Amino acid sequence: MKINTIEKHFTTLFLQDLRKKAGNTFFSVEFFKKDGTYRKLKGRFGVAKDLKGRGLGYDPLDHGLLNVWDIEAKGYRMIRVANIERMKVRGITYNFGGV
């Protein structure tokens, strides 16, 4: 198993745990978008609004993505896990510094 694979695996497990801790509460995340701009997002996990059919046919974390509901833009967003700088969940700030 390569170092990158191990790091990716533990990052995925950690983010799955954060998702469980957040539950249906609001959280904030700071990250760099694909185009390199810095963004702060307030969101929630597990929002089923506007879903049609059966939803996604895959787990975004398996592809290095975090699927969140952006409460300000009122829409779903995919965030690259590798671009996350920090998340604040239930009052606790987690610093990633670009995983």
N, C-alpha and C positions, 0 to 999 in steps of 0.2 A: 504494500500500500504506500503510495507516494505521500509526501508531507502535505501537498495541496489537497489531496483527497481526504486526509485525516482532518485537516483544518476545516474543510468544507463540511465534513460529516459533523464535527462538533459544533460548528456554527449553526448548522441546520437544526441540531438537537436543542441548542440554546434558544434559537428563535421559536421553535415549537413550544418550548416551555414558556417563553414570554407571551406567546399567543394565548396559552392556557391561563396565565396569570392575569392578562388583560381582560379576558372574558368579553363581556359586552360593554366594558367601560371605555371611555375615551383615552387616547394616548397621543403623544406627539413623536414625530420622527424627523430627523434632519439628515439630508442625503444630497449627493450630487446626481443630477439627472443625466441621462444618456448624452445630452449635448454639452455637459460639463458645468451647467449652471447649478448653483446651490439652492436648495429648496427646503422649507419647513412645512410640514403637513400635519394637520390634526385629523385623526381618523379613528376608526373602529374596525375590529375584526368581526366576522360572522354576520354581516348585514346581508339579508336576503332580498332587499328591495330591488326591483327591476330585473330580477333573474327570470330568464325564460328557459323553458325546457329543463334539462338536468344540470345546467351550470357548466363549469369547466370539466373537461375530460381528463385532466391531469392535476397533480399537486404542484403548484407553482414553486414550492421550496425545493422540489427535485430538480428544478431548472434554475435555481439561484435567484428566484423572485419571491417577493412578499406581496400578497394580494390584500389591499386595504380599501376601505370605503373612505374617501376624502369628504369630510363633513362640510367643508367650505365650498367645494366645487360640486358637491352632490353627485359624485360618480366614483366608479372603481378606478384604482390606480395600481399599477404593478411597479414595485420598487426593486431595483437590483440590490441583492443582499450585499454584494461586494462594495457598493457605493454608500452604504449607511454609515454615518458618522456617529450619531447618538439617538437613543430612544428614551422617552420618559414614560414609564408605565406605573400607575398607582403611586405616583410621587417619588419613584426611584429612577434616577438617571443612569443609563447604561451607555458607556462610551465604547465605540467600536474602532474609530479612527481608520475606517476603510478596511474591512475584513480581508 
